[in-house]
């Protein structure tokens, strides 16, 4: 299914608004025009009534009891100049007047109502006569029984309003497509900046992660441009770290591989059984070293891509379970291991990642603690935070290097124990993923290393 263009979507949202606005304006214009025309025509009826009174005043006052008399219309024939106006006759037919004296019609036009239509009340009224609506105005003459009555077909007013609307409609009929075209051009012009931004990103090489220029972007697009630059910066930093990690991993793997290759050559050339057994033991050690390194590399990759599954985790039981896995090593090295603290402390976190952190911390503590040394693990909680403290009696880490040891493949020059320098890097990356904190310090017996791992409690 093809997605519509942004230009089309914006146009389909703006165009109906414009059309509805025109319709609403037209409706208001129609009502306003109708009201104004009615007011003008009503005022004209009043003026006409006064004009007729002025013309008929003498006959109405001087001839009491005179029979009703019709006032003839002007004959609109071809010889009359008024005949050139085709609407004049229709206009005349749309009007009528009647002059009343003592309740009887004295004068009337040829278009006037028959006598069966009674005199209308003073002022404006509306009635239907012959299937047509009429607007009637009755003008009473003060201090007399004379009433001048004028009428006008309402159709005349409606026709005028319709003509006005038609005169507006046809220009709008042409103007609406023009407005639509201008809106389309305006949207395209407004989106030109976005199209340029897309072209900048599309034409870049895969290795070009430099920031895009945002100085010329409109204010509304500045957050988008800055967000893209932030993403590019994160990608560049991530790719740099991945390349460095790959180079270092390849270098670290090359050492045990070269050792295995050399030992295999020595094994093939050796005829002494005792020497062969020693070489095989070295081969096993080199293989274990490579296996451990590969496992740590996989752990690092797992930290970045492992989906989090927070569950309630009891820290005391989890640490006891991890310590049980090191049982043989602890026994062989005659280490004094103490697990103490609050057995009820729980945290809401991903158990597998926390287990991996504890495993690496205990592995480091056991590895660097001398034979017969002491390791103390304490579980506690404070202000909604669960804490695991692991203290050992090993050589420790100088204060000025405690930040650097969290970098990948970083090893202290003073340590001669085998390792790749990934254990604390795994702990640091995992802590960042779980929003936990790791702090290095010196134990209370002033020797060795203490690691405090703090996690949000449940």
Phi, psi and omega in degrees: 000123183281136177277142178290154177287156178297325178300315180296317180297316179295320180296318181291343175269327183277318185302312179300326178296318179296315181297313179298320178299317178297318179297316180297316178299319178299319179296316177296320179297320179298313180295318180295316180296318179299316181294316181293319179295320177299318179297317181294316181291325176296318178297324179293323176298320178297314180298316181297323178297320178291323177296315180296321177299320178295322181285325185256007184300312182296311180298323182289328182272334188265343186238070178292145178075010180288145179291157180299136183232134179271136175269119183289149176279163172289138182279109180273088177249178186292340179276351182267133182297337179288342181293342178293340176267106185293336182272351185295317181295317178297322179296319180294321179293340182274004180235156175205160172214154174220137177251121184254141173225124181053036176082007179238148180285127178255315176228150179203157179272167181292341181262006185289160176295155175290168184293345179287349174269115186290168176297135182275160181290161183298141180094206184266139173218164178232132178218163178252127181221126180063030179079009180234147179272137181236148173254121186246138172234127179248124181251106177281136178271124182301146176059030176205174177259017183272135177226124176264126185239121178243145178226153181213136178292132178293334178303327179300317180292316180297322178297319180296316178298317179298319179296321178297315180295321178296321178294333176275327186294314185295318173298321179294325179300327177276327186286327183300310177300324179296317177298317179300318179295319179294322177298316179300314179296319180297319179295315179300319180294320180293328182272000182299325179296317179295318178299320177296322178297318179296318180296321179301316182287320184292325185275359181283152175282158181301335182272351182270101179245025178289159184291145176275147179291129182243001184296325184270000181286145174299161184302322182293333183263355179301315178301323178296313180298318180293323178296320178297318179296321177297319178295317179298321179296317178296319178296317180298316179296320180294316180295322178298315179295321180293320178295317179296319179297318180297317179297315180293321179297318178298320179294317181293324180286335182293327183295306178294329178293317178296322179296317179298316181299316181295317181294325177295321178295318179294323180295323180289333183265354185269138176250351183272124184296320181295320178293322180295320179296322178294320179294319179297320178298320177293324177298317178298318180296317178296320179294319178297322178297315179295320180296317179297320179296316179297319178298320179291323176297320177294324177296319177298317178295323181294325181300320184284330189246355182288124177290132182287138178226081185294130175220160176294126183236125175273113188296320183299312181294323180294315180296319179299322179295318179292319178300324180298329179291335179265014186307312182296316181295317180300318180293315182296326183266001176055045181275146177264103183256129178235125174246118185220172176117194184283118182278356184255358184294127178237149174230151177262100187202181178275113187297320184295322179288322177295321177299319181295321177296312180298321180300315180291321179294316179292324178300316178295316182298317181291321183294320187262355175277129181294163180302132181081006181283184186237138174229129181237127179244125184236135179248131180209172176215148181203124176052050175075016180234129174270140185229136172244120179248123180243116181243137178230168181254030180280196184289341180077183179231128179302145182305323184286351180248005185288339174278321185291331185293347178276356177280152182291135176067017177273129180227142178288140180291339184275352183264137179245008178281146180293143178170163182255354181078030182248345186302305180289332175296319177297318180298315182296314180297319180293320178299318177299320181294326184262006183058036177258172178233147178233129181231135178255139179205186178256135180297168183293341177273013169065023177208147178093207185221140174239129179246123178252116178253119183246129180230149179295129181283163180285000000 
